Amino acid sequence: MTRLSEYLLPTEKQPPADAEAISHKLMVRAGLIRQMGAGMWTWLPAGWRVHQRAVAIIREEIDAIGGQEMLMPVLQPSEPWRKSGRLDIEELFKLNDRKGSELVLAMTHEEAVTFHAAQVVQSYRDLPLILYHFQIKERDEPRPRAGVLRTREFLMKDSYSFDRDQAGLEERYELHVGAYDRIMERTGLRFYRVESDVGMMGGLGAHEYMAPCPAGEDQIALAEGYAANVEVALRRPDVHSTADGYTLGSQPLSIEPAIEVGNIFKLGTRYSEPLGANYLDENGRELPVWMGSYGIGPARIAAAAVEQFADEHGISWPRALAPFAVHLVAIGKPGTPELAAAELVYETLRDGGVDVLYDDRELGPGEKFADAELLGCPLRLTVGRRAVESGEVEVQVRRGRVAGPGLPLGGEPAELVRMVDELWRSLP
């Protein structure tokens, strides 16, 4: 169902009163998300399409490095968290069932996956292994803000690697570095991979994937050939404070705000030892499994794209994340040649496999164009009286709001589909 007259896209002229981040304002105004409570958001149909495009890219790249998809529960017994030493984390939701059993709502799944690994990994022959899932995370966030950037409930892809030793962990970690680099490149985001702290996750080392933008709550330190979380950078002995900021050796060190989109951790035996995930090596010795943990947030990818590419008129999606490839606007009343022409273009594109949203509503051109620019699909095609008279569909590329080459109206359907596809593939 891609006729806008039948599609749930509740656009708004004004942003929420409490919205500060551009992504918060525009994703609500464009009809992509709606708030239910503090830090609790519903993804509406067009917004969910964006979210799932990010999910598809992530899934393809994790599958490509040998990841095996599974699904673990959000509701978990508290005992594995007690064994890992993380039960007292303030942000962890805790509850009791009717029998009085203590449970938690998982904010991440190291305990769960290690619990299962302890049962099924017996021998060195069972390793290496990469397991992953897309699952809801719950977090008792003290200050939810910025729309879907800081929430109490969100969906995350987390993968976990299991190896015989540190050398194997390093191999799996580098596989994830490559996969995450490709994910970020495919989404079209500007990003940095930076050194970071291990934080509450623990382990031997970590990196974060940061998308620079003014709404970011994190800060990254950048110099020629160097990028790190600012806390990590400022601990270096060769970083110095000057009247103009900071230097790294003789280089200026710039500080930028950024959104943390993903993070990867070398856990080592941080979880396998307390939770008993061991294996027998070739000589029959029992050793702890070496683990890595790798998280990335589709919602944050979507919000970062809005932050980085929006203009004063609305969202401008990278084509890999856009809810639709083409936004077709019909200008004409029922029974007119221009509306008949628009219907024909819609049917041609739809039958040709083009992902098209067709604005067939009985509204004026100004309102339709405003909604198209707000939603931000990469291509806008307009069919009205001028198109009928000229024999060409009008084209606007959303990024930069520039006119594209006209497309033939009434020609061979396959040729129109080919030209639209070719134009779309040329876009960022």
Stockholm file with secondary structure:
# STOCKHOLM 1.0

chainA/1-428         MTRLSEYLLPTEKQPPADAEAISHKLMVRAGLIRQMGAGMWTWLPAGWRVHQRAVAIIREEIDAIGGQEMLMPVLQPSEPWRKSGRLDIEELFKLNDRKGSELVLAMTHEEAVTFHAAQVVQSYRDLPLILYHFQIKERDEPRPRAGVLRTREFLMKDSYSFDRDQAGLEERYELHVGAYDRIMERTGLRFYRVESDVGMMGGLGAHEYMAPCPAGEDQIALAEGYAANVEVALRRPDVHSTADGYTLGSQPLSIEPAIEVGNIFKLGTRYSEPLGANYLDENGRELPVWMGSYGIGPARIAAAAVEQFADEHGISWPRALAPFAVHLVAIGKPGTPELAAAELVYETLRDGGVDVLYDDRELGPGEKFADAELLGCPLRLTVGRRAVESGEVEVQVRRGRVAGPGLPLGGEPAELVRMVDELWRSLP
#=GR chainA/1-428 SS CCBGGGSCCCCCSSCCTTCCSHHHHHHHHTTSEEEEETTEEEECHHHHHHHHHHHHHHHHHHHHTTCEECCCCSEEESHHHHHHTCTTCTTSEEEECTTCCEEEECSSCHHHHHHHHHHHCCBGGGCSEEEEEEEEEECCCSSCBTTTTBCSEEEEEEEEEEESSHHHHHHHHHHHHHHHHHHHHHHTCCCEEEEECCGGGCSSEEEEEEEECTTCSEEEEEETTEEEEHHHHHTSTTEEEETTEEEETTEEEEEEEEEEEEEEEEEETTTHHHHTCEEECTTSCEEECEEEEEEECHHHHHHHHHHHHCBTTBCCCCTTTCSCSEEEEECSCTTSHHHHHHHHHHHHHHHTTCCEEEECCSCCHHHHHHHHHHHTCSEEEEESHHHHHHTEEEEEETTTTEECCCEESSSCHHHHHHHHHHHHHTCC
#=GC SS_cons         CCBGGGSCCCCCSSCCTTCCSHHHHHHHHTTSEEEEETTEEEECHHHHHHHHHHHHHHHHHHHHTTCEECCCCSEEESHHHHHHTCTTCTTSEEEECTTCCEEEECSSCHHHHHHHHHHHCCBGGGCSEEEEEEEEEECCCSSCBTTTTBCSEEEEEEEEEEESSHHHHHHHHHHHHHHHHHHHHHHTCCCEEEEECCGGGCSSEEEEEEEECTTCSEEEEEETTEEEEHHHHHTSTTEEEETTEEEETTEEEEEEEEEEEEEEEEEETTTHHHHTCEEECTTSCEEECEEEEEEECHHHHHHHHHHHHCBTTBCCCCTTTCSCSEEEEECSCTTSHHHHHHHHHHHHHHHTTCCEEEECCSCCHHHHHHHHHHHTCSEEEEESHHHHHHTEEEEEETTTTEECCCEESSSCHHHHHHHHHHHHHTCC
//
